[in-house]
């Protein structure tokens, strides 16, 4: 049977890493969004979508 994921059982170093990621993901999204508006390449759009998915997963505690 699969154990249910809870962020409270994570080691302290991983909790700190998640907190740092949560702080830095929004500025990365803003910068990448502006860059995508100026230079719309496939890689920029893919990176922006990846950042948005990462931010959503951190916000909703999927990871």
mmCIF file of the N, C-alpha and C atoms, coordinates in Angstrom:
data_MODEL
# 
_entry.id   MODEL 
# 
loop_
_atom_site.group_PDB 
_atom_site.id 
_atom_site.type_symbol 
_atom_site.label_atom_id 
_atom_site.label_alt_id 
_atom_site.label_comp_id 
_atom_site.label_asym_id 
_atom_site.label_entity_id 
_atom_site.label_seq_id 
_atom_site.pdbx_PDB_ins_code 
_atom_site.Cartn_x 
_atom_site.Cartn_y 
_atom_site.Cartn_z 
_atom_site.occupancy 
_atom_site.B_iso_or_equiv 
_atom_site.pdbx_formal_charge 
_atom_site.auth_seq_id 
_atom_site.auth_comp_id 
_atom_site.auth_asym_id 
_atom_site.auth_atom_id 
_atom_site.pdbx_PDB_model_num 
ATOM 1   N N  . UNK A 1 1  ? 0.839  -1.176 0.000   1.00 0.00 ? 1  UNK A N  1 
ATOM 2   C CA . UNK A 1 1  ? 0.000  0.000  0.000   1.00 0.00 ? 1  UNK A CA 1 
ATOM 3   C C  . UNK A 1 1  ? 0.890  1.247  0.000   1.00 0.00 ? 1  UNK A C  1 
ATOM 4   N N  . UNK A 1 2  ? 0.559  2.199  -0.829  1.00 0.00 ? 2  UNK A N  1 
ATOM 5   C CA . UNK A 1 2  ? 1.365  3.408  -0.961  1.00 0.00 ? 2  UNK A CA 1 
ATOM 6   C C  . UNK A 1 2  ? 1.103  4.361  0.206   1.00 0.00 ? 2  UNK A C  1 
ATOM 7   N N  . UNK A 1 3  ? 2.211  4.886  0.751   1.00 0.00 ? 3  UNK A N  1 
ATOM 8   C CA . UNK A 1 3  ? 2.063  5.850  1.833   1.00 0.00 ? 3  UNK A CA 1 
ATOM 9   C C  . UNK A 1 3  ? 1.624  7.194  1.270   1.00 0.00 ? 3  UNK A C  1 
ATOM 10  N N  . UNK A 1 4  ? 0.849  7.890  2.032   1.00 0.00 ? 4  UNK A N  1 
ATOM 11  C CA . UNK A 1 4  ? 0.371  9.201  1.617   1.00 0.00 ? 4  UNK A CA 1 
ATOM 12  C C  . UNK A 1 4  ? 1.473  10.239 1.818   1.00 0.00 ? 4  UNK A C  1 
ATOM 13  N N  . UNK A 1 5  ? 1.596  11.163 0.865   1.00 0.00 ? 5  UNK A N  1 
ATOM 14  C CA . UNK A 1 5  ? 2.635  12.199 0.936   1.00 0.00 ? 5  UNK A CA 1 
ATOM 15  C C  . UNK A 1 5  ? 2.215  13.302 1.890   1.00 0.00 ? 5  UNK A C  1 
ATOM 16  N N  . UNK A 1 6  ? 3.076  13.639 2.814   1.00 0.00 ? 6  UNK A N  1 
ATOM 17  C CA . UNK A 1 6  ? 2.885  14.804 3.674   1.00 0.00 ? 6  UNK A CA 1 
ATOM 18  C C  . UNK A 1 6  ? 4.195  15.573 3.735   1.00 0.00 ? 6  UNK A C  1 
ATOM 19  N N  . UNK A 1 7  ? 4.156  16.870 3.522   1.00 0.00 ? 7  UNK A N  1 
ATOM 20  C CA . UNK A 1 7  ? 5.408  17.646 3.553   1.00 0.00 ? 7  UNK A CA 1 
ATOM 21  C C  . UNK A 1 7  ? 5.971  17.790 4.965   1.00 0.00 ? 7  UNK A C  1 
ATOM 22  N N  . UNK A 1 8  ? 5.214  17.426 5.985   1.00 0.00 ? 8  UNK A N  1 
ATOM 23  C CA . UNK A 1 8  ? 5.672  17.598 7.367   1.00 0.00 ? 8  UNK A CA 1 
ATOM 24  C C  . UNK A 1 8  ? 6.643  16.498 7.789   1.00 0.00 ? 8  UNK A C  1 
ATOM 25  N N  . UNK A 1 9  ? 6.686  15.400 7.042   1.00 0.00 ? 9  UNK A N  1 
ATOM 26  C CA . UNK A 1 9  ? 7.597  14.308 7.395   1.00 0.00 ? 9  UNK A CA 1 
ATOM 27  C C  . UNK A 1 9  ? 8.917  14.394 6.632   1.00 0.00 ? 9  UNK A C  1 
ATOM 28  N N  . UNK A 1 10 ? 9.137  15.460 5.909   1.00 0.00 ? 10 UNK A N  1 
ATOM 29  C CA . UNK A 1 10 ? 10.369 15.618 5.142   1.00 0.00 ? 10 UNK A CA 1 
ATOM 30  C C  . UNK A 1 10 ? 11.527 15.976 6.071   1.00 0.00 ? 10 UNK A C  1 
ATOM 31  N N  . UNK A 1 11 ? 12.752 15.640 5.660   1.00 0.00 ? 11 UNK A N  1 
ATOM 32  C CA . UNK A 1 11 ? 13.913 16.058 6.457   1.00 0.00 ? 11 UNK A CA 1 
ATOM 33  C C  . UNK A 1 11 ? 14.042 17.586 6.462   1.00 0.00 ? 11 UNK A C  1 
ATOM 34  N N  . UNK A 1 12 ? 14.685 18.133 7.482   1.00 0.00 ? 12 UNK A N  1 
ATOM 35  C CA . UNK A 1 12 ? 14.791 19.596 7.587   1.00 0.00 ? 12 UNK A CA 1 
ATOM 36  C C  . UNK A 1 12 ? 15.478 20.248 6.388   1.00 0.00 ? 12 UNK A C  1 
ATOM 37  N N  . UNK A 1 13 ? 16.507 19.629 5.822   1.00 0.00 ? 13 UNK A N  1 
ATOM 38  C CA . UNK A 1 13 ? 17.204 20.237 4.696   1.00 0.00 ? 13 UNK A CA 1 
ATOM 39  C C  . UNK A 1 13 ? 16.308 20.297 3.464   1.00 0.00 ? 13 UNK A C  1 
ATOM 40  N N  . UNK A 1 14 ? 15.411 19.329 3.308   1.00 0.00 ? 14 UNK A N  1 
ATOM 41  C CA . UNK A 1 14 ? 14.509 19.341 2.165   1.00 0.00 ? 14 UNK A CA 1 
ATOM 42  C C  . UNK A 1 14 ? 13.399 20.376 2.345   1.00 0.00 ? 14 UNK A C  1 
ATOM 43  N N  . UNK A 1 15 ? 12.963 20.582 3.586   1.00 0.00 ? 15 UNK A N  1 
ATOM 44  C CA . UNK A 1 15 ? 11.984 21.632 3.856   1.00 0.00 ? 15 UNK A CA 1 
ATOM 45  C C  . UNK A 1 15 ? 12.576 23.005 3.534   1.00 0.00 ? 15 UNK A C  1 
ATOM 46  N N  . UNK A 1 16 ? 13.835 23.201 3.911   1.00 0.00 ? 16 UNK A N  1 
ATOM 47  C CA . UNK A 1 16 ? 14.499 24.477 3.635   1.00 0.00 ? 16 UNK A CA 1 
ATOM 48  C C  . UNK A 1 16 ? 14.662 24.686 2.135   1.00 0.00 ? 16 UNK A C  1 
ATOM 49  N N  . UNK A 1 17 ? 15.005 23.624 1.411   1.00 0.00 ? 17 UNK A N  1 
ATOM 50  C CA . UNK A 1 17 ? 15.152 23.709 -0.042  1.00 0.00 ? 17 UNK A CA 1 
ATOM 51  C C  . UNK A 1 17 ? 13.829 24.053 -0.711  1.00 0.00 ? 17 UNK A C  1 
ATOM 52  N N  . UNK A 1 18 ? 12.732 23.466 -0.250  1.00 0.00 ? 18 UNK A N  1 
ATOM 53  C CA . UNK A 1 18 ? 11.409 23.806 -0.791  1.00 0.00 ? 18 UNK A CA 1 
ATOM 54  C C  . UNK A 1 18 ? 11.072 25.271 -0.529  1.00 0.00 ? 18 UNK A C  1 
ATOM 55  N N  . UNK A 1 19 ? 11.414 25.757 0.665   1.00 0.00 ? 19 UNK A N  1 
ATOM 56  C CA . UNK A 1 19 ? 11.156 27.158 0.993   1.00 0.00 ? 19 UNK A CA 1 
ATOM 57  C C  . UNK A 1 19 ? 11.935 28.102 0.105   1.00 0.00 ? 19 UNK A C  1 
ATOM 58  N N  . UNK A 1 20 ? 13.181 27.768 -0.175  1.00 0.00 ? 20 UNK A N  1 
ATOM 59  C CA . UNK A 1 20 ? 14.002 28.596 -1.059  1.00 0.00 ? 20 UNK A CA 1 
ATOM 60  C C  . UNK A 1 20 ? 13.422 28.580 -2.469  1.00 0.00 ? 20 UNK A C  1 
ATOM 61  N N  . UNK A 1 21 ? 13.004 27.420 -2.931  1.00 0.00 ? 21 UNK A N  1 
ATOM 62  C CA . UNK A 1 21 ? 12.393 27.324 -4.266  1.00 0.00 ? 21 UNK A CA 1 
ATOM 63  C C  . UNK A 1 21 ? 11.119 28.152 -4.347  1.00 0.00 ? 21 UNK A C  1 
ATOM 64  N N  . UNK A 1 22 ? 10.317 28.131 -3.291  1.00 0.00 ? 22 UNK A N  1 
ATOM 65  C CA . UNK A 1 22 ? 9.086  28.913 -3.283  1.00 0.00 ? 22 UNK A CA 1 
ATOM 66  C C  . UNK A 1 22 ? 9.369  30.409 -3.344  1.00 0.00 ? 22 UNK A C  1 
ATOM 67  N N  . UNK A 1 23 ? 10.470 30.848 -2.752  1.00 0.00 ? 23 UNK A N  1 
ATOM 68  C CA . UNK A 1 23 ? 10.801 32.267 -2.778  1.00 0.00 ? 23 UNK A CA 1 
ATOM 69  C C  . UNK A 1 23 ? 11.312 32.711 -4.139  1.00 0.00 ? 23 UNK A C  1 
ATOM 70  N N  . UNK A 1 24 ? 12.051 31.865 -4.823  1.00 0.00 ? 24 UNK A N  1 
ATOM 71  C CA . UNK A 1 24 ? 12.689 32.262 -6.066  1.00 0.00 ? 24 UNK A CA 1 
ATOM 72  C C  . UNK A 1 24 ? 11.876 31.958 -7.324  1.00 0.00 ? 24 UNK A C  1 
ATOM 73  N N  . UNK A 1 25 ? 10.828 31.157 -7.236  1.00 0.00 ? 25 UNK A N  1 
ATOM 74  C CA . UNK A 1 25 ? 10.125 30.748 -8.449  1.00 0.00 ? 25 UNK A CA 1 
ATOM 75  C C  . UNK A 1 25 ? 9.321  31.904 -9.055  1.00 0.00 ? 25 UNK A C  1 
ATOM 76  N N  . UNK A 1 26 ? 8.749  32.772 -8.253  1.00 0.00 ? 26 UNK A N  1 
ATOM 77  C CA . UNK A 1 26 ? 7.951  33.885 -8.797  1.00 0.00 ? 26 UNK A CA 1 
ATOM 78  C C  . UNK A 1 26 ? 8.813  34.881 -9.572  1.00 0.00 ? 26 UNK A C  1 
ATOM 79  N N  . UNK A 1 27 ? 9.979  35.323 -9.063  1.00 0.00 ? 27 UNK A N  1 
ATOM 80  C CA . UNK A 1 27 ? 10.819 36.191 -9.890  1.00 0.00 ? 27 UNK A CA 1 
ATOM 81  C C  . UNK A 1 27 ? 11.293 35.519 -11.173 1.00 0.00 ? 27 UNK A C  1 
ATOM 82  N N  . UNK A 1 28 ? 11.560 34.202 -11.120 1.00 0.00 ? 28 UNK A N  1 
ATOM 83  C CA . UNK A 1 28 ? 11.942 33.485 -12.339 1.00 0.00 ? 28 UNK A CA 1 
ATOM 84  C C  . UNK A 1 28 ? 10.804 33.490 -13.355 1.00 0.00 ? 28 UNK A C  1 
ATOM 85  N N  . UNK A 1 29 ? 9.573  33.327 -12.883 1.00 0.00 ? 29 UNK A N  1 
ATOM 86  C CA . UNK A 1 29 ? 8.415  33.323 -13.793 1.00 0.00 ? 29 UNK A CA 1 
ATOM 87  C C  . UNK A 1 29 ? 8.237  34.697 -14.425 1.00 0.00 ? 29 UNK A C  1 
ATOM 88  N N  . UNK A 1 30 ? 8.378  35.753 -13.634 1.00 0.00 ? 30 UNK A N  1 
ATOM 89  C CA . UNK A 1 30 ? 8.228  37.106 -14.169 1.00 0.00 ? 30 UNK A CA 1 
ATOM 90  C C  . UNK A 1 30 ? 9.311  37.393 -15.206 1.00 0.00 ? 30 UNK A C  1 
ATOM 91  N N  . UNK A 1 31 ? 10.551 37.062 -14.879 1.00 0.00 ? 31 UNK A N  1 
ATOM 92  C CA . UNK A 1 31 ? 11.645 37.288 -15.823 1.00 0.00 ? 31 UNK A CA 1 
ATOM 93  C C  . UNK A 1 31 ? 11.445 36.472 -17.099 1.00 0.00 ? 31 UNK A C  1 
ATOM 94  N N  . UNK A 1 32 ? 11.076 35.204 -16.946 1.00 0.00 ? 32 UNK A N  1 
ATOM 95  C CA . UNK A 1 32 ? 10.904 34.356 -18.118 1.00 0.00 ? 32 UNK A CA 1 
ATOM 96  C C  . UNK A 1 32 ? 9.694  34.793 -18.943 1.00 0.00 ? 32 UNK A C  1 
ATOM 97  N N  . UNK A 1 33 ? 8.650  35.292 -18.284 1.00 0.00 ? 33 UNK A N  1 
ATOM 98  C CA . UNK A 1 33 ? 7.491  35.811 -19.015 1.00 0.00 ? 33 UNK A CA 1 
ATOM 99  C C  . UNK A 1 33 ? 7.850  37.025 -19.852 1.00 0.00 ? 33 UNK A C  1 
ATOM 100 N N  . UNK A 1 34 ? 8.637  37.938 -19.281 1.00 0.00 ? 34 UNK A N  1 
ATOM 101 C CA . UNK A 1 34 ? 9.080  39.106 -20.046 1.00 0.00 ? 34 UNK A CA 1 
ATOM 102 C C  . UNK A 1 34 ? 9.995  38.700 -21.185 1.00 0.00 ? 34 UNK A C  1 
ATOM 103 N N  . UNK A 1 35 ? 10.874 37.764 -20.920 1.00 0.00 ? 35 UNK A N  1 
ATOM 104 C CA . UNK A 1 35 ? 11.778 37.284 -21.973 1.00 0.00 ? 35 UNK A CA 1 
ATOM 105 C C  . UNK A 1 35 ? 11.002 36.599 -23.101 1.00 0.00 ? 35 UNK A C  1 
ATOM 106 N N  . UNK A 1 36 ? 9.956  35.857 -22.740 1.00 0.00 ? 36 UNK A N  1 
ATOM 107 C CA . UNK A 1 36 ? 9.132  35.182 -23.743 1.00 0.00 ? 36 UNK A CA 1 
ATOM 108 C C  . UNK A 1 36 ? 8.371  36.198 -24.590 1.00 0.00 ? 36 UNK A C  1 
ATOM 109 N N  . UNK A 1 37 ? 7.951  37.316 -23.983 1.00 0.00 ? 37 UNK A N  1 
ATOM 110 C CA . UNK A 1 37 ? 7.274  38.352 -24.765 1.00 0.00 ? 37 UNK A CA 1 
ATOM 111 C C  . UNK A 1 37 ? 8.218  39.029 -25.754 1.00 0.00 ? 37 UNK A C  1 
ATOM 112 N N  . UNK A 1 38 ? 9.483  39.185 -25.349 1.00 0.00 ? 38 UNK A N  1 
ATOM 113 C CA . UNK A 1 38 ? 10.452 39.864 -26.210 1.00 0.00 ? 38 UNK A CA 1 
ATOM 114 C C  . UNK A 1 38 ? 11.015 38.924 -27.265 1.00 0.00 ? 38 UNK A C  1 
ATOM 115 N N  . UNK A 1 39 ? 11.453 37.731 -26.840 1.00 0.00 ? 39 UNK A N  1 
ATOM 116 C CA . UNK A 1 39 ? 12.051 36.741 -27.748 1.00 0.00 ? 39 UNK A CA 1 
ATOM 117 C C  . UNK A 1 39 ? 11.269 35.437 -27.666 1.00 0.00 ? 39 UNK A C  1 
ATOM 118 N N  . UNK A 1 40 ? 10.161 35.342 -28.352 1.00 0.00 ? 40 UNK A N  1 
ATOM 119 C CA . UNK A 1 40 ? 9.319  34.138 -28.212 1.00 0.00 ? 40 UNK A CA 1 
ATOM 120 C C  . UNK A 1 40 ? 9.880  32.940 -28.987 1.00 0.00 ? 40 UNK A C  1 
ATOM 121 N N  . UNK A 1 41 ? 10.722 32.164 -28.323 1.00 0.00 ? 41 UNK A N  1 
ATOM 122 C CA . UNK A 1 41 ? 11.222 30.941 -28.921 1.00 0.00 ? 41 UNK A CA 1 
ATOM 123 C C  . UNK A 1 41 ? 10.546 29.747 -28.240 1.00 0.00 ? 41 UNK A C  1 
ATOM 124 N N  . UNK A 1 42 ? 10.687 28.590 -28.839 1.00 0.00 ? 42 UNK A N  1 
ATOM 125 C CA . UNK A 1 42 ? 10.087 27.383 -28.280 1.00 0.00 ? 42 UNK A CA 1 
ATOM 126 C C  . UNK A 1 42 ? 10.676 27.067 -26.912 1.00 0.00 ? 42 UNK A C  1 
ATOM 127 N N  . UNK A 1 43 ? 11.995 27.218 -26.767 1.00 0.00 ? 43 UNK A N  1 
ATOM 128 C CA . UNK A 1 43 ? 12.642 26.929 -25.490 1.00 0.00 ? 43 UNK A CA 1 
ATOM 129 C C  . UNK A 1 43 ? 12.147 27.862 -24.384 1.00 0.00 ? 43 UNK A C  1 
ATOM 130 N N  . UNK A 1 44 ? 11.969 29.150 -24.693 1.00 0.00 ? 44 UNK A N  1 
ATOM 131 C CA . UNK A 1 44 ? 11.472 30.100 -23.697 1.00 0.00 ? 44 UNK A CA 1 
ATOM 132 C C  . UNK A 1 44 ? 10.062 29.742 -23.241 1.00 0.00 ? 44 UNK A C  1 
ATOM 133 N N  . UNK A 1 45 ? 9.227  29.358 -24.178 1.00 0.00 ? 45 UNK A N  1 
ATOM 134 C CA . UNK A 1 45 ? 7.853  28.988 -23.818 1.00 0.00 ? 45 UNK A CA 1 
ATOM 135 C C  . UNK A 1 45 ? 7.838  27.704 -22.990 1.00 0.00 ? 45 UNK A C  1 
ATOM 136 N N  . UNK A 1 46 ? 8.684  26.749 -23.359 1.00 0.00 ? 46 UNK A N  1 
ATOM 137 C CA . UNK A 1 46 ? 8.767  25.502 -22.611 1.00 0.00 ? 46 UNK A CA 1 
ATOM 138 C C  . UNK A 1 46 ? 9.276  25.749 -21.191 1.00 0.00 ? 46 UNK A C  1 
ATOM 139 N N  . UNK A 1 47 ? 10.266 26.602 -21.046 1.00 0.00 ? 47 UNK A N  1 
ATOM 140 C CA . UNK A 1 47 ? 10.791 26.937 -19.730 1.00 0.00 ? 47 UNK A CA 1 
ATOM 141 C C  . UNK A 1 47 ? 9.757  27.672 -18.882 1.00 0.00 ? 47 UNK A C  1 
ATOM 142 N N  . UNK A 1 48 ? 8.999  28.573 -19.490 1.00 0.00 ? 48 UNK A N  1 
ATOM 143 C CA . UNK A 1 48 ? 7.956  29.293 -18.762 1.00 0.00 ? 48 UNK A CA 1 
ATOM 144 C C  . UNK A 1 48 ? 6.868  28.332 -18.286 1.00 0.00 ? 48 UNK A C  1 
ATOM 145 N N  . UNK A 1 49 ? 6.459  27.416 -19.129 1.00 0.00 ? 49 UNK A N  1 
ATOM 146 C CA . UNK A 1 49 ? 5.449  26.435 -18.724 1.00 0.00 ? 49 UNK A CA 1 
ATOM 147 C C  . UNK A 1 49 ? 5.974  25.555 -17.600 1.00 0.00 ? 49 UNK A C  1 
ATOM 148 N N  . UNK A 1 50 ? 7.248  25.189 -17.673 1.00 0.00 ? 50 UNK A N  1 
ATOM 149 C CA . UNK A 1 50 ? 7.852  24.380 -16.616 1.00 0.00 ? 50 UNK A CA 1 
ATOM 150 C C  . UNK A 1 50 ? 7.882  25.139 -15.294 1.00 0.00 ? 50 UNK A C  1 
ATOM 151 N N  . UNK A 1 51 ? 8.256  26.408 -15.345 1.00 0.00 ? 51 UNK A N  1 
ATOM 152 C CA . UNK A 1 51 ? 8.277  27.218 -14.125 1.00 0.00 ? 51 UNK A CA 1 
ATOM 153 C C  . UNK A 1 51 ? 6.879  27.373 -13.532 1.00 0.00 ? 51 UNK A C  1 
ATOM 154 N N  . UNK A 1 52 ? 5.882  27.579 -14.383 1.00 0.00 ? 52 UNK A N  1 
ATOM 155 C CA . UNK A 1 52 ? 4.508  27.724 -13.890 1.00 0.00 ? 52 UNK A CA 1 
ATOM 156 C C  . UNK A 1 52 ? 4.040  26.430 -13.244 1.00 0.00 ? 52 UNK A C  1 
ATOM 157 N N  . UNK A 1 53 ? 4.336  25.291 -13.879 1.00 0.00 ? 53 UNK A N  1 
ATOM 158 C CA . UNK A 1 53 ? 3.953  24.011 -13.288 1.00 0.00 ? 53 UNK A CA 1 
ATOM 159 C C  . UNK A 1 53 ? 4.665  23.789 -11.956 1.00 0.00 ? 53 UNK A C  1 
ATOM 160 N N  . UNK A 1 54 ? 5.945  24.149 -11.872 1.00 0.00 ? 54 UNK A N  1 
ATOM 161 C CA . UNK A 1 54 ? 6.682  24.002 -10.628 1.00 0.00 ? 54 UNK A CA 1 
ATOM 162 C C  . UNK A 1 54 ? 6.096  24.889 -9.532  1.00 0.00 ? 54 UNK A C  1 
ATOM 163 N N  . UNK A 1 55 ? 5.720  26.110 -9.870  1.00 0.00 ? 55 UNK A N  1 
ATOM 164 C CA . UNK A 1 55 ? 5.126  27.014 -8.882  1.00 0.00 ? 55 UNK A CA 1 
ATOM 165 C C  . UNK A 1 55 ? 3.784  26.479 -8.388  1.00 0.00 ? 55 UNK A C  1 
ATOM 166 N N  . UNK A 1 56 ? 2.983  25.961 -9.307  1.00 0.00 ? 56 UNK A N  1 
ATOM 167 C CA . UNK A 1 56 ? 1.691  25.396 -8.901  1.00 0.00 ? 56 UNK A CA 1 
ATOM 168 C C  . UNK A 1 56 ? 1.887  24.175 -8.005  1.00 0.00 ? 56 UNK A C  1 
ATOM 169 N N  . UNK A 1 57 ? 2.855  23.341 -8.355  1.00 0.00 ? 57 UNK A N  1 
ATOM 170 C CA . UNK A 1 57 ? 3.074  22.141 -7.552  1.00 0.00 ? 57 UNK A CA 1 
ATOM 171 C C  . UNK A 1 57 ? 3.617  22.485 -6.160  1.00 0.00 ? 57 UNK A C  1 
ATOM 172 N N  . UNK A 1 58 ? 4.420  23.526 -6.045  1.00 0.00 ? 58 UNK A N  1 
ATOM 173 C CA . UNK A 1 58 ? 4.884  23.956 -4.729  1.00 0.00 ? 58 UNK A CA 1 
ATOM 174 C C  . UNK A 1 58 ? 3.764  24.604 -3.925  1.00 0.00 ? 58 UNK A C  1 
ATOM 175 N N  . UNK A 1 59 ? 2.902  25.386 -4.605  1.00 0.00 ? 59 UNK A N  1 
ATOM 176 C CA . UNK A 1 59 ? 1.798  26.061 -3.918  1.00 0.00 ? 59 UNK A CA 1 
ATOM 177 C C  . UNK A 1 59 ? 0.769  25.064 -3.402  1.00 0.00 ? 59 UNK A C  1 
ATOM 178 N N  . UNK A 1 60 ? 0.412  24.092 -4.234  1.00 0.00 ? 60 UNK A N  1 
ATOM 179 C CA . UNK A 1 60 ? -0.589 23.095 -3.842  1.00 0.00 ? 60 UNK A CA 1 
ATOM 180 C C  . UNK A 1 60 ? 0.006  21.898 -3.112  1.00 0.00 ? 60 UNK A C  1 
ATOM 181 N N  . UNK A 1 61 ? 1.334  21.947 -2.845  1.00 0.00 ? 61 UNK A N  1 
ATOM 182 C CA . UNK A 1 61 ? 2.066  20.917 -2.120  1.00 0.00 ? 61 UNK A CA 1 
ATOM 183 C C  . UNK A 1 61 ? 1.926  19.548 -2.774  1.00 0.00 ? 61 UNK A C  1 
ATOM 184 N N  . UNK A 1 62 ? 2.047  19.532 -4.110  1.00 0.00 ? 62 UNK A N  1 
ATOM 185 C CA . UNK A 1 62 ? 2.065  18.259 -4.833  1.00 0.00 ? 62 UNK A CA 1 
ATOM 186 C C  . UNK A 1 62 ? 3.433  17.616 -4.705  1.00 0.00 ? 62 UNK A C  1 
ATOM 187 N N  . UNK A 1 63 ? 4.489  18.438 -4.556  1.00 0.00 ? 63 UNK A N  1 
ATOM 188 C CA . UNK A 1 63 ? 5.837  17.898 -4.342  1.00 0.00 ? 63 UNK A CA 1 
ATOM 189 C C  . UNK A 1 63 ? 6.424  18.508 -3.097  1.00 0.00 ? 63 UNK A C  1 
# 
